[in-house]
Amino acid sequence: MEKRNVLDSIKINIESHLGEKVTLKANGGRKKVVVNSGIIEKVYPSIFVVRLENDTQRTVTYSYSDVLTKTVQIVFAG
């Protein structure tokens, strides 16, 4: 039950920064780290959507468990 509370707190934290600029560091596999900047566009019960800054047509989605397991690191620009 405690893991659920941690995921809920991650979701609430990301939801409070909705519409703000963020920098994402994602594990790309095979010792690759992908760094992207964008804006948190939408928040859903299990995922959140980030519209990338360099390409306005491209969005990426991540789950809250990605943040929990540190597959994705979020740096808020505010």
C-alpha positions as CSV (number, residue, x, y, z in Angstrom):
1,M,0.0,0.0,0.0
2,E,2.9,2.3,0.6
3,K,4.1,2.1,-3.0
4,R,0.6,3.3,-4.1
5,N,1.0,6.4,-1.8
6,V,4.4,7.2,-3.3
7,L,3.0,6.9,-6.9
8,D,0.1,9.2,-5.9
9,S,2.5,11.8,-4.4
10,I,4.6,11.7,-7.7
11,K,1.4,12.2,-9.7
12,I,0.2,15.1,-7.5
13,N,3.7,16.7,-7.8
14,I,3.7,16.4,-11.6
15,E,0.1,17.6,-11.7
16,S,1.0,20.7,-9.8
17,H,3.5,21.6,-12.5
18,L,1.0,21.2,-15.4
19,G,1.8,23.6,-18.2
20,E,5.3,24.3,-16.9
21,K,8.6,23.8,-18.7
22,V,10.6,20.7,-17.7
23,T,13.9,18.9,-18.6
24,L,13.7,15.2,-18.9
25,K,16.6,12.8,-18.6
26,A,15.5,9.4,-19.8
27,N,17.4,6.1,-19.9
28,G,17.7,5.2,-23.6
29,G,19.2,1.8,-23.0
30,R,22.8,0.6,-23.7
31,K,24.3,3.4,-21.6
32,K,22.5,6.1,-23.5
33,V,20.8,9.0,-21.8
34,V,18.3,11.0,-23.8
35,V,17.8,14.6,-22.6
36,N,14.7,16.6,-23.8
37,S,13.1,19.8,-22.8
38,G,9.4,20.3,-23.1
39,I,6.1,21.3,-21.4
40,I,3.9,19.0,-19.3
41,E,0.8,18.9,-21.4
42,K,-1.6,16.4,-19.8
43,V,-1.8,14.3,-16.7
44,Y,-3.7,11.0,-16.7
45,P,-4.2,8.4,-13.9
46,S,-1.2,6.3,-15.0
47,I,0.9,8.4,-17.4
48,F,1.8,12.0,-18.2
49,V,2.4,13.6,-21.6
50,V,5.2,16.0,-22.4
51,R,5.2,18.1,-25.6
52,L,8.8,18.4,-26.7
53,E,10.2,21.9,-27.2
54,N,12.3,21.3,-30.3
55,D,9.5,19.7,-32.2
56,T,6.0,21.0,-31.5
57,Q,4.3,18.0,-33.1
58,R,6.1,15.4,-31.0
59,T,5.0,14.2,-27.6
60,V,6.4,11.7,-25.2
61,T,4.6,9.8,-22.5
62,Y,6.0,8.4,-19.3
63,S,4.5,6.5,-16.4
64,Y,4.8,7.6,-12.8
65,S,6.6,4.3,-12.1
66,D,9.3,5.5,-14.5
67,V,9.9,8.4,-12.2
68,L,9.8,6.1,-9.2
69,T,12.3,3.7,-10.6
70,K,14.5,6.6,-11.9
71,T,14.2,5.5,-15.5
72,V,13.2,9.1,-16.1
73,Q,14.4,12.1,-14.1
74,I,12.4,15.4,-14.2
75,V,13.9,18.8,-13.5
76,F,11.3,21.5,-13.1
77,A,12.3,24.9,-14.6
78,G,10.3,26.9,-12.0
